Amino acid sequence: MVGEDNEIIRNIKERRSVRDYLDRQVSEGSIKKIIDAGIYAPTGFGSEPWFFVVVQNREMMKRMSDYCKPKLLAQLEDIPSDNVTEFKKQLAHEDFDIFYGAPIIVIVLGSNAGFTTDYDCAMCAQNMMLAAASMGIGSCWVGTACFIQDNVEFMSELGIPYDYRVIAPIVFGYEGEVRERPPRQEPRVVWIK
C-alpha cells in the first residue's frame, strides 16, 4: 500500500554505518548468511565476479589499520572540510582503529576480468549490509582499507588471487553506542513526463 513502509523499506531507512562495536564475535553462520544475501545481487551478464575474504584475526586487522592510516592521511592532506579535519585528527592517533573495534571484516573482491565488476560488487556489499541490519548486526563500509591492495604482502597473506581487486571492505559486529541516523536531505529529482 502506498504511503506505508513495509519491512524492507524500514530496514533500508533504519540501516546506518556503525562506528562503535561491542567486543562480541559474530557467528560463522551469521556471516555465511550475510554473504549468501550478497550473492543474490544482480550482476552484468550474470558474471558473479566476487570473491570474499573473512578476517577475524585482530593482529592482522591492526596491521591493516596501521598500514592504511598514513596513506589516507596523505590523501586528505589538502582537503579543508570541517568533517575531514576532525577525521584527520582521529587518524593521526596511534591507537585509532579504522575498523572501529569491529570483530570481523569481510572483504568483497572483484574480478579484474569483468567490466561491471565494481557495480556488481557494490550491489553485493549493499545487500550484505542490509541483511546484517535485518539480523541485528551493525556494519560499515571502510573504504580506507582498500589501500591494502597496494601491499603485495597483505594480498598474499589474505589469499587474494592476483586477478582480483579490493572493492568493498566491510566490518560487521554488534553495535556499542547506538547513534541516531542523521536525517537525509531532500533529493534533487527531475521528472520527464
Residue pairs with C-beta under 8 A, 6 or more apart in sequence:
5 13
11 130
11 133
11 134
12 130
13 181
14 133
14 181
15 129
15 130
15 133
15 139
16 179
16 181
16 182
17 139
17 140
17 141
18 100
18 102
18 138
18 139
18 140
18 173
18 175
19 100
19 140
19 179
20 100
20 101
20 175
20 176
20 177
20 179
21 100
21 101
21 102
21 103
21 138
21 171
21 173
21 174
21 175
21 176
22 173
22 174
22 175
22 176
23 101
23 103
24 103
24 173
24 174
25 56
25 103
25 104
26 103
26 104
26 137
26 172
26 173
26 174
30 135
30 137
31 54
31 104
31 106
31 172
33 131
33 135
34 106
34 128
34 131
34 132
34 135
34 137
34 172
35 52
35 106
35 128
37 127
37 128
37 130
37 131
38 50
38 52
38 108
38 124
38 125
38 127
38 128
38 131
39 48
39 50
39 124
40 127
41 120
41 123
41 124
41 126
41 127
42 120
42 123
43 49
43 116
43 120
43 123
44 114
44 115
44 116
44 119
44 120
45 116
47 111
47 114
47 116
47 117
47 120
48 120
49 110
49 111
49 113
49 114
49 116
49 117
49 120
49 121
50 108
50 109
50 110
50 111
50 120
50 121
50 124
51 108
51 109
51 110
51 111
51 160
51 161
51 164
52 106
52 107
52 108
52 109
53 106
53 107
53 109
53 158
53 159
53 160
54 104
54 105
54 106
54 107
55 61
55 64
55 104
55 105
55 106
55 107
55 158
56 103
56 104
60 157
61 97
61 99
61 105
62 97
63 154
64 98
64 99
64 105
64 145
64 148
64 154
65 96
65 97
65 98
65 99
65 145
67 147
67 148
67 151
67 154
68 98
68 144
68 145
68 147
68 148
69 91
69 96
69 98
69 144
71 144
71 147
71 150
72 91
72 98
72 144
72 147
73 88
73 91
73 92
76 84
76 87
76 88
76 91
90 96
91 98
98 142
98 144
98 145
99 105
99 142
99 145
99 171
100 140
100 142
100 171
101 173
101 176
102 138
102 140
102 171
102 172
102 173
103 172
103 173
104 171
104 172
104 173
105 142
105 145
105 169
105 170
105 171
105 172
106 128
106 169
106 170
106 172
107 145
107 158
107 160
107 166
107 168
107 169
107 170
108 121
108 124
108 125
108 128
108 167
108 168
108 169
108 170
109 121
109 160
109 164
109 165
109 166
109 167
110 117
110 118
110 120
110 121
110 164
110 165
110 167
111 117
111 163
111 164
112 163
112 164
112 165
113 163
114 120
117 165
117 167
118 167
121 167
121 168
122 167
122 168
124 168
125 141
125 167
125 168
125 170
128 139
128 170
129 139
129 141
129 170
132 138
132 139
132 172
133 139
136 174
137 172
137 173
137 174
138 172
138 173
138 174
138 175
139 170
139 171
139 172
140 170
140 171
141 168
141 169
141 170
142 169
142 170
142 171
143 169
144 169
145 166
145 169
146 166
146 167
146 169
148 154
148 155
148 158
148 166
148 169
149 155
149 165
149 166
155 162
160 166
